[in-house]
Amino acid sequence: MGAVKQSKLGYVCENLINRDKLISENLSLVKYVVGKIMIYLPSFVDKEDLVEYGILGLIEAAEKYDPKNNTKFGTYALPRIRGAILDHLRSQDWLPRSMREKASMAKNAYVSLGQKLNRPPRSEEIAAELKMNPEEWEKLLMGISIGTFLSLEEYYQKSENNKEWNRSHEISDPKSYDPLRDLETKEEKALLANAIAELPKKERLVISLYYYEDLMLREISEIMGISESRISQLHHKALFLLRAKMNKISLNTC
């Protein structure tokens, strides 16, 4: 009996050692995921809080990981890290009802202003049309960006869960989620390319560096020589203008 207990104890210890090794060797995954998500969030969000939730996801992945499934740990861990962080973000009240109504008004203002000006309206023109001061407008853009990001994340998570395939195929690309990737057809991609081309110069550069060059918020900040919070603001504006533009096109083609 003593030998059996000793064997079980050794097995448990070995598992703990393997788990701790997986965690320590893959902490960079947490920093990567947090870095890619931060661009959607306002400057007052504490990055370290998100890191803590991401580490919880990493620990869960390390505890449940089974190498016998022939799945790389990073592939297995990424969705759990992201899931832990996103669950935390969903629990926050980012956009109260009054702001949701203003978000709808903003999209309508985009369409009406575009008709009046005979060109895509600039972000500040929409804010002026809505009689919003810069602080209110930035808060609204932040809420729209987060809302779009979280709702699309939830949609794709449900889609993946409904597929009858092994968890090892859950992530085919380790890149962070791209909120514009639901534009799948060649026509939609062409329309999106045109919409990006019509963005103001700085917003266009942020979109290009973030989604096409896969750079982090900090890296974009260094390249453009402006603060990370300003990069985040430009990203919020760009996403709103792109979404409004694509929504308008969809309505016109229905």
SULURKA-V521654 format. One record per residue. N is the residue number from 1. PSI is psi in whole degrees, -180 to 180 (none if undefined). OMEGA is omega in radians with two decimals (999 if undefined). Layout:
N/PSI/OMEGA, N/PSI/OMEGA
//
This chain:
1/-38/-3.13, 2/-38/3.14, 3/-38/3.13, 4/-45/3.13, 5/-41/-3.14, 6/-38/3.13, 7/-43/3.12, 8/-41/3.12, 9/-41/3.12, 10/-38/3.12, 11/-44/3.14, 12/-45/-3.14, 13/-41/3.12, 14/-41/3.11, 15/-41/3.12, 16/-41/3.13, 17/-44/3.12, 18/-40/3.12, 19/-49/-3.12, 20/-34/3.11, 21/-43/3.10, 22/-42/-3.12, 23/-50/-3.07, 24/-34/-3.09, 25/-12/-3.06, 26/20/3.09, 27/-26/3.12, 28/-26/3.09, 29/-40/3.13, 30/-47/-3.13, 31/-36/3.12, 32/-49/-3.11, 33/-45/3.13, 34/-43/-3.13, 35/-36/-3.13, 36/-26/-3.13, 37/-29/-3.01, 38/-26/-3.10, 39/-20/3.12, 40/-9/-2.94, 41/155/3.10, 42/161/-3.03, 43/-23/-3.08, 44/-9/3.11, 45/130/-3.12, 46/115/-3.13, 47/-36/-3.11, 48/-31/3.07, 49/-44/3.14, 50/-36/3.09, 51/-41/-3.13, 52/-44/3.11, 53/-36/3.09, 54/-38/3.11, 55/-37/3.07, 56/-41/3.08, 57/-38/3.11, 58/-41/3.12, 59/-44/3.11, 60/-43/3.13, 61/-42/-3.13, 62/-35/-3.13, 63/-32/-3.05, 64/-7/-3.07, 65/134/3.09, 66/105/-3.11, 67/-15/3.14, 68/-16/3.14, 69/2/3.13, 70/36/3.10, 71/133/3.07, 72/142/-3.08, 73/-39/-3.13, 74/-42/3.10, 75/-40/-3.13, 76/-37/-3.01, 77/-33/-3.04, 78/-52/-3.10, 79/-29/3.13, 80/-35/3.06, 81/-49/3.13, 82/-42/-3.12, 83/-42/3.14, 84/-41/3.13, 85/-44/-3.12, 86/-35/3.07, 87/-40/3.09, 88/-44/-3.12, 89/-38/3.14, 90/-25/-3.12, 91/-10/3.14, 92/145/3.13, 93/82/-3.05, 94/-35/-2.99, 95/97/3.12, 96/168/-3.04, 97/-41/-3.12, 98/-38/3.13, 99/-30/3.08, 100/-39/3.10, 101/-40/3.12, 102/-33/3.10, 103/-41/3.10, 104/-41/3.10, 105/-37/-3.13, 106/-42/3.12, 107/-39/3.09, 108/-37/3.13, 109/-36/3.11, 110/-46/-3.10, 111/-49/-3.08, 112/-41/3.12, 113/-39/3.11, 114/-37/3.10, 115/-40/-3.14, 116/-43/-3.05, 117/-15/-3.09, 118/34/3.09, 119/163/3.09, 120/126/-3.14, 121/149/3.07, 122/160/-3.10, 123/-46/-3.10, 124/-28/3.09, 125/-37/3.09, 126/-42/3.12, 127/-43/3.13, 128/-39/3.12, 129/-35/-3.14, 130/-1/-3.12, 131/43/3.09, 132/141/3.03, 133/166/-3.07, 134/-39/-3.12, 135/-44/3.12, 136/-42/-3.11, 137/-44/3.12, 138/-40/3.13, 139/-40/3.12, 140/-45/3.13, 141/-40/3.11, 142/-45/-3.13, 143/-42/3.12, 144/-43/-3.13, 145/-47/3.14, 146/-43/-3.13, 147/-43/3.11, 148/-45/-3.13, 149/-50/-3.08, 150/-40/-3.12, 151/-39/3.11, 152/-36/3.06, 153/-44/-3.13, 154/-40/3.13, 155/-47/-3.11, 156/-31/3.08, 157/-43/3.10, 158/-39/3.13, 159/-43/-3.13, 160/-40/-3.10, 161/-25/-3.13, 162/-11/-3.12, 163/141/-3.11, 164/72/3.07, 165/167/-3.06, 166/150/3.14, 167/-20/-3.12, 168/-19/3.13, 169/11/-3.04, 170/-37/3.12, 171/114/3.12, 172/-19/-3.13, 173/123/-3.09, 174/-4/3.12, 175/153/3.12, 176/162/-3.11, 177/135/3.11, 178/113/-3.07, 179/-3/3.11, 180/4/-3.02, 181/-6/3.12, 182/-2/3.08, 183/96/-2.89, 184/-33/-3.04, 185/160/3.12, 186/-38/-3.14, 187/-44/-3.14, 188/-40/3.14, 189/-37/3.10, 190/-41/3.10, 191/-39/3.12, 192/-41/3.12, 193/-41/3.11, 194/-40/3.14, 195/-40/3.11, 196/-40/-3.14, 197/-27/-3.11, 198/-5/3.10, 199/154/2.98, 200/156/-2.98, 201/-49/-3.07, 202/-44/3.12, 203/-39/3.14, 204/-40/-3.14, 205/-41/3.12, 206/-47/3.12, 207/-44/-3.11, 208/-46/-3.09, 209/-36/-3.06, 210/-49/-3.03, 211/-32/-3.07, 212/-31/3.09, 213/-7/3.08, 214/39/3.12, 215/156/3.11, 216/165/3.14, 217/-45/-3.13, 218/-41/-3.12, 219/-40/3.11, 220/-40/3.12, 221/-43/3.14, 222/-40/-3.12, 223/-43/-3.06, 224/-12/3.09, 225/27/3.09, 226/166/-3.02, 227/159/3.10, 228/-36/3.13, 229/-36/3.10, 230/-39/3.07, 231/-43/3.13, 232/-42/3.11, 233/-45/3.13, 234/-37/3.11, 235/-44/3.11, 236/-45/3.14, 237/-45/-3.11, 238/-44/-3.13, 239/-40/3.12, 240/-48/-3.11, 241/-40/3.13, 242/-45/-3.14, 243/-43/3.13, 244/-41/3.13, 245/-46/-3.12, 246/-36/3.09, 247/-41/3.13, 248/-43/3.13, 249/-42/3.13, 250/-42/3.14, 251/-39/-3.11, 252/-24/-3.10, 253/-5/3.13, 254/none/999
//
